[in-house]
């Protein structure tokens, strides 16, 4: 389920309304840039949900690698990366 809303509070409200009807959530770039992003990710994971961080990372390979490393250990299942072979 895409959490294409502008705030973490709205995302939580949507998840609560959906209840067990959804278990895998996409968090896009807009929401990722809002306060409470990592708290939302943690909350979703703690509820037993899976998370797709649709961040569309594109930068020099070392920067993308470090960004991915910063996401490691947060329980995120997938992250989008846009780039060439050296970035992948």
MMTF fields as JSON, N, C-alpha, C and O atoms, coordinates in Angstrom:
{
  "mmtfVersion": "1.0.0",
  "mmtfProducer": "UNKNOWN",
  "numBonds": 351,
  "numAtoms": 352,
  "numGroups": 88,
  "numChains": 1,
  "numModels": 1,
  "chainsPerModel": [1],
  "groupsPerChain": [88],
  "chainIdList": ["A"],
  "bondAtomList": [4, 2, 8, 6, 12, 10, 16, 14, 20, 18, 24, 22, 28, 26, 32, 30, 36, 34, 40, 38, 44, 42, 48, 46, 52, 50, 56, 54, 60, 58, 64, 62, 68, 66, 72, 70, 76, 74, 80, 78, 84, 82, 88, 86, 92, 90, 96, 94, 100, 98, 104, 102, 108, 106, 112, 110, 116, 114, 120, 118, 124, 122, 128, 126, 132, 130, 136, 134, 140, 138, 144, 142, 148, 146, 152, 150, 156, 154, 160, 158, 164, 162, 168, 166, 172, 170, 176, 174, 180, 178, 184, 182, 188, 186, 192, 190, 196, 194, 200, 198, 204, 202, 208, 206, 212, 210, 216, 214, 220, 218, 224, 222, 228, 226, 232, 230, 236, 234, 240, 238, 244, 242, 248, 246, 252, 250, 256, 254, 260, 258, 264, 262, 268, 266, 272, 270, 276, 274, 280, 278, 284, 282, 288, 286, 292, 290, 296, 294, 300, 298, 304, 302, 308, 306, 312, 310, 316, 314, 320, 318, 324, 322, 328, 326, 332, 330, 336, 334, 340, 338, 344, 342, 348, 346],
  "bondOrderList": [1, 1, 1, 1, 1, 1, 1, 1, 1, 1, 1, 1, 1, 1, 1, 1, 1, 1, 1, 1, 1, 1, 1, 1, 1, 1, 1, 1, 1, 1, 1, 1, 1, 1, 1, 1, 1, 1, 1, 1, 1, 1, 1, 1, 1, 1, 1, 1, 1, 1, 1, 1, 1, 1, 1, 1, 1, 1, 1, 1, 1, 1, 1, 1, 1, 1, 1, 1, 1, 1, 1, 1, 1, 1, 1, 1, 1, 1, 1, 1, 1, 1, 1, 1, 1, 1, 1],
  "groupList": [{"groupName": "UNK", "atomNameList": ["N", "CA", "C", "O"], "elementList": ["N", "C", "C", "O"], "formalChargeList": [0, 0, 0, 0], "bondAtomList": [1, 0, 2, 1, 3, 2], "bondOrderList": [1, 1, 2], "singleLetterCode": "X", "chemCompType": "L-PEPTIDE LINKING"}],
  "groupTypeList": [0, 0, 0, 0, 0, 0, 0, 0, 0, 0, 0, 0, 0, 0, 0, 0, 0, 0, 0, 0, 0, 0, 0, 0, 0, 0, 0, 0, 0, 0, 0, 0, 0, 0, 0, 0, 0, 0, 0, 0, 0, 0, 0, 0, 0, 0, 0, 0, 0, 0, 0, 0, 0, 0, 0, 0, 0, 0, 0, 0, 0, 0, 0, 0, 0, 0, 0, 0, 0, 0, 0, 0, 0, 0, 0, 0, 0, 0, 0, 0, 0, 0, 0, 0, 0, 0, 0, 0],
  "groupIdList": [1, 2, 3, 4, 5, 6, 7, 8, 9, 10, 11, 12, 13, 14, 15, 16, 17, 18, 19, 20, 21, 22, 23, 24, 25, 26, 27, 28, 29, 30, 31, 32, 33, 34, 35, 36, 37, 38, 39, 40, 41, 42, 43, 44, 45, 46, 47, 48, 49, 50, 51, 52, 53, 54, 55, 56, 57, 58, 59, 60, 61, 62, 63, 64, 65, 66, 67, 68, 69, 70, 71, 72, 73, 74, 75, 76, 77, 78, 79, 80, 81, 82, 83, 84, 85, 86, 87, 88],
  "secStructList": [7, 5, 7, 7, 1, 1, 1, 2, 2, 2, 2, 2, 2, 2, 2, 2, 2, 2, 4, 4, 4, 7, 7, 3, 3, 3, 3, 3, 2, 2, 2, 2, 6, 1, 6, 6, 2, 2, 2, 2, 2, 2, 2, 2, 2, 2, 6, 6, 7, 3, 3, 3, 3, 3, 3, 3, 3, 7, 1, 7, 2, 2, 2, 2, 2, 2, 2, 2, 2, 2, 2, 6, 6, 1, 7, 7, 7, 3, 3, 3, 3, 7, 7, 7, 6, 6, 6, 7],
  "xCoordList": [0.851, 0.0, 0.895, 1.818, 0.626, 1.424, 0.97, -0.205, 1.909, 1.628, 2.019, 2.97, 1.288, 1.57, 0.815, -0.107, 1.229, 0.649, 1.798, 2.941, 1.528, 2.614, 3.208, 4.237, 2.592, 3.141, 3.072, 2.262, 3.943, 3.969, 2.662, 2.182, 2.089, 0.822, -0.29, -1.094, -0.335, -1.336, -1.084, -2.027, 0.174, 0.515, 0.067, -0.519, 0.343, -0.086, -1.6, -2.12, -2.301, -3.764, -4.274, -5.215, -3.657, -4.057, -3.785, -4.627, -2.635, -2.299, -3.302, -3.747, -3.65, -4.633, -5.988, -6.65, -6.398, -7.69, -7.683, -8.686, -6.556, -6.461, -6.418, -6.85, -5.899, -5.81, -5.049, -4.026, -5.532, -4.817, -5.014, -4.51, -5.735, -5.965, -4.679, -4.599, -3.686, -2.402, -1.275, -1.398, -0.169, 0.96, 2.304, 3.342, 2.287, 3.511, 3.27, 2.339, 4.099, 3.875, 5.033, 6.201, 4.683, 5.654, 5.677, 4.637, 6.872, 7.049, 7.867, 9.033, 7.241, 7.886, 8.743, 8.899, 9.29, 10.242, 9.623, 10.251, 8.391, 7.742, 7.674, 8.051, 7.201, 7.083, 8.458, 8.638, 9.416, 10.768, 11.408, 12.273, 10.995, 11.56, 10.798, 11.141, 9.792, 9.004, 9.491, 10.108, 9.218, 9.624, 8.961, 7.798, 9.702, 9.163, 9.28, 8.679, 10.054, 10.184, 10.704, 10.076, 11.841, 12.42, 11.587, 11.565, 10.908, 9.991, 8.835, 8.395, 8.346, 7.277, 7.756, 7.048, 8.947, 9.506, 9.576, 9.141, 10.114, 10.212, 8.858, 8.701, 7.889, 6.532, 5.925, 5.324, 6.085, 5.562, 6.219, 5.536, 7.531, 8.263, 7.829, 7.63, 7.681, 7.268, 5.874, 5.56, 5.049, 3.7, 3.72, 2.683, 4.893, 5.004, 4.82, 4.671, 4.831, 4.683, 6.035, 7.081, 5.998, 7.199, 7.182, 6.12, 8.378, 8.509, 9.357, 10.43, 8.853, 9.56, 9.869, 8.956, 11.139, 11.567, 11.798, 12.85, 10.808, 10.875, 11.574, 10.938, 12.894, 13.682, 14.341, 14.802, 14.386, 14.967, 16.352, 16.619, 17.213, 18.549, 19.355, 19.418, 19.967, 20.821, 21.878, 21.557, 23.121, 24.235, 25.506, 25.448, 26.642, 27.867, 27.82, 27.221, 28.432, 28.307, 28.629, 27.918, 29.658, 30.02, 28.923, 28.645, 28.312, 27.237, 26.022, 25.416, 25.667, 24.547, 24.86, 24.001, 26.071, 26.468, 26.352, 25.887, 26.769, 26.678, 25.233, 24.871, 24.409, 22.982, 22.334, 21.567, 22.646, 22.115, 22.625, 21.87, 23.884, 24.442, 23.703, 23.51, 23.29, 22.544, 21.142, 20.541, 20.625, 19.315, 19.416, 18.434, 20.598, 20.804, 20.431, 20.724, 19.796, 19.438, 18.119, 17.721, 17.434, 16.15, 14.962, 13.817, 15.219, 14.156, 13.481, 12.477, 14.013, 13.435, 13.709, 14.833, 12.669, 12.793, 13.4, 14.233, 12.997, 13.459, 13.713, 13.061, 14.68, 14.966, 15.185, 15.864, 14.622, 14.882, 16.169, 16.43, 16.962, 18.21, 18.175, 17.955, 18.386, 18.481, 19.945, 20.599, 20.461, 21.85, 22.443, 21.759, 23.74, 24.468, 25.045, 24.814, 25.782, 26.312, 27.219, 27.158, 28.067, 28.974, 28.21, 28.674, 27.077, 26.261, 25.6, 25.458, 25.201, 24.531, 25.511, 25.138],
  "yCoordList": [-1.168, 0.0, 1.229, 1.331, 2.152, 3.373, 4.362, 4.724, 4.789, 5.833, 7.171, 7.815, 7.577, 8.825, 9.973, 10.55, 10.279, 11.366, 12.253, 11.797, 13.518, 14.439, 14.34, 14.96, 13.583, 13.563, 12.161, 11.326, 11.934, 10.648, 10.424, 9.293, 11.485, 11.362, 10.876, 10.024, 11.415, 10.98, 9.542, 8.779, 9.177, 7.805, 6.831, 5.79, 7.169, 6.296, 6.149, 5.053, 7.252, 7.201, 6.289, 5.523, 6.369, 5.519, 4.049, 3.193, 3.755, 2.378, 1.853, 0.71, 2.665, 2.262, 1.975, 0.997, 2.829, 2.612, 1.313, 0.601, 1.016, -0.193, -1.466, -2.524, -1.365, -2.541, -3.667, -3.423, -4.897, -6.04, -6.204, -7.165, -5.287, -5.395, -5.189, -5.618, -4.546, -4.331, -4.678, -4.499, -5.179, -5.548, -5.097, -5.287, -4.5, -4.056, -2.625, -2.365, -1.706, -0.284, 0.351, 0.105, 1.185, 1.983, 3.375, 4.015, 3.833, 5.198, 5.945, 5.63, 6.933, 7.681, 8.828, 9.05, 9.544, 10.614, 11.764, 12.289, 12.157, 13.257, 12.953, 13.789, 11.777, 11.395, 11.221, 11.518, 10.742, 10.556, 11.878, 11.906, 12.963, 14.273, 14.99, 16.117, 14.36, 14.982, 14.501, 13.44, 15.275, 14.846, 13.523, 13.28, 12.692, 11.445, 10.252, 9.206, 10.402, 9.316, 8.026, 6.974, 8.105, 6.883, 6.336, 5.126, 7.197, 6.728, 5.96, 4.94, 6.459, 5.765, 4.403, 3.408, 4.351, 3.067, 2.094, 0.948, 2.538, 1.683, 1.201, 0.043, 2.097, 1.769, 0.698, -0.265, 0.873, -0.116, -1.48, -2.503, -1.492, -2.748, -3.418, -4.632, -2.634, -3.182, -3.806, -4.715, -3.322, -3.869, -5.149, -5.783, -5.524, -6.715, -6.45, -7.386, -5.187, -4.818, -4.816, -4.785, -4.85, -4.696, -3.304, -2.714, -2.78, -1.41, -1.373, -1.972, -0.66, -0.37, 1.123, 1.943, 1.482, 2.885, 3.299, 3.024, 3.959, 4.37, 5.721, 6.752, 5.698, 6.929, 7.348, 8.481, 6.437, 6.74, 7.385, 8.434, 6.748, 7.288, 7.356, 6.387, 8.505, 8.696, 9.735, 10.896, 9.316, 10.203, 9.455, 8.414, 9.976, 9.237, 7.928, 7.887, 6.876, 5.563, 5.546, 4.896, 6.229, 6.212, 6.835, 6.344, 7.886, 8.541, 7.627, 7.528, 6.959, 6.025, 4.86, 4.435, 4.354, 3.253, 3.656, 2.871, 4.867, 5.328, 5.546, 5.273, 6.039, 6.209, 4.856, 4.713, 3.869, 2.517, 1.958, 1.322, 2.188, 1.718, 2.339, 1.687, 3.598, 4.258, 3.67, 3.797, 3.037, 2.386, 0.966, 0.417, 0.386, -0.988, -1.104, -0.219, -2.19, -2.444, -1.815, -1.95, -1.136, -0.509, -1.386, -1.023, -2.538, -3.468, -3.201, -3.837, -2.271, -1.947, -3.096, -3.588, -3.515, -4.648, -4.284, -5.025, -3.147, -2.719, -1.226, -0.47, -0.804, 0.612, 0.773, -0.049, 1.816, 2.055, 2.847, 3.817, 2.391, 3.079, 3.27, 2.311, 4.47, 4.764, 5.021, 5.799, 4.385, 4.643, 3.676, 2.851, 3.811, 2.972, 1.75, 1.547, 0.953, -0.298, -0.061, -0.82, 0.981, 1.206, 1.572, 1.277, 2.193, 2.534, 1.301, 1.169, 0.406, -0.818, -1.709, -2.784],
  "zCoordList": [0.0, 0.0, 0.0, 0.808, -0.896, -0.968, 0.095, 0.165, 0.913, 1.9, 1.289, 1.734, 0.281, -0.428, 0.228, -0.348, 1.427, 2.212, 2.68, 2.708, 3.051, 3.365, 4.77, 5.036, 5.673, 7.032, 7.635, 7.232, 8.606, 9.299, 10.057, 10.143, 10.602, 11.341, 10.405, 10.785, 9.188, 8.22, 7.784, 7.572, 7.653, 7.281, 8.367, 8.071, 9.616, 10.722, 10.751, 10.959, 10.543, 10.544, 9.433, 9.638, 8.26, 7.143, 7.464, 7.197, 8.026, 8.404, 9.429, 9.333, 10.387, 11.408, 10.765, 11.113, 9.826, 9.147, 8.332, 8.279, 7.707, 6.891, 7.72, 7.264, 8.931, 9.791, 9.111, 8.471, 9.241, 8.668, 7.157, 6.576, 6.516, 5.072, 4.269, 3.119, 4.853, 4.18, 5.144, 6.355, 4.583, 5.438, 4.866, 5.498, 3.67, 3.016, 2.553, 1.791, 3.007, 2.751, 2.004, 2.307, 1.008, 0.275, 0.893, 1.052, 1.238, 1.734, 0.693, 0.452, 0.085, -0.981, -0.484, 0.717, -1.444, -1.162, -0.364, 0.556, -0.714, 0.017, 1.513, 2.334, 1.862, 3.262, 3.908, 5.089, 3.132, 3.666, 4.071, 4.947, 3.446, 3.764, 4.881, 5.238, 5.421, 6.489, 7.855, 7.957, 8.896, 10.245, 10.635, 10.313, 11.318, 11.831, 10.898, 11.145, 9.825, 8.844, 9.483, 9.357, 10.162, 10.725, 11.872, 12.095, 12.595, 13.633, 13.005, 13.536, 11.866, 11.141, 10.662, 10.814, 10.087, 9.638, 10.817, 10.7, 11.939, 13.118, 13.615, 14.004, 13.598, 14.032, 13.118, 13.595, 11.813, 10.874, 11.07, 11.102, 11.199, 11.394, 12.699, 12.736, 13.763, 15.061, 14.996, 15.765, 14.088, 13.903, 13.062, 12.867, 12.57, 11.74, 10.254, 9.468, 9.867, 8.456, 7.764, 8.412, 6.433, 5.623, 5.022, 4.823, 4.733, 4.236, 2.975, 2.906, 1.988, 0.744, 0.764, 0.673, 0.88, 0.878, -0.57, -1.147, -1.146, -2.553, -2.636, -2.854, -2.457, -2.356, -3.662, -3.793, -4.625, -5.935, -5.805, -6.392, -5.037, -4.79, -6.081, -6.838, -6.322, -7.488, -7.129, -6.873, -7.112, -6.779, -7.151, -7.804, -6.742, -6.995, -6.198, -5.123, -6.703, -6.077, -4.579, -3.813, -4.157, -2.733, -1.87, -0.776, -2.342, -1.587, -1.469, -0.402, -2.567, -2.535, -1.594, -0.821, -1.658, -0.77, 0.693, 1.519, 1.015, 2.406, 2.834, 3.979, 1.912, 2.233, 2.511, 3.463, 1.679, 1.893, 3.217, 3.953, 3.523, 4.797, 5.981, 7.007, 5.836, 6.915, 7.078, 8.145, 6.048, 6.144, 6.703, 7.201, 6.616, 7.077, 8.557, 9.36, 8.885, 10.27, 10.689, 11.846, 9.786, 10.12, 9.745, 10.016, 9.122, 8.781, 7.453, 7.133, 6.671, 5.37, 4.397, 4.306, 3.674, 2.761, 1.422, 0.9, 0.852, -0.468, -0.469, 0.251, -1.295, -1.534, -3.029, -3.644, -3.622, -5.042, -5.199, -4.487, -6.163, -6.528, -8.037, -8.777, -8.49, -9.926, -10.24, -9.545, -11.266, -11.571, -12.565, -13.17, -12.704, -13.648, -12.943, -11.751, -13.669, -13.117, -11.917, -10.949, -11.954, -10.834, -9.559, -8.457, -9.694, -8.524, -7.937, -6.722, -8.82, -8.35, -7.63, -7.162]
}
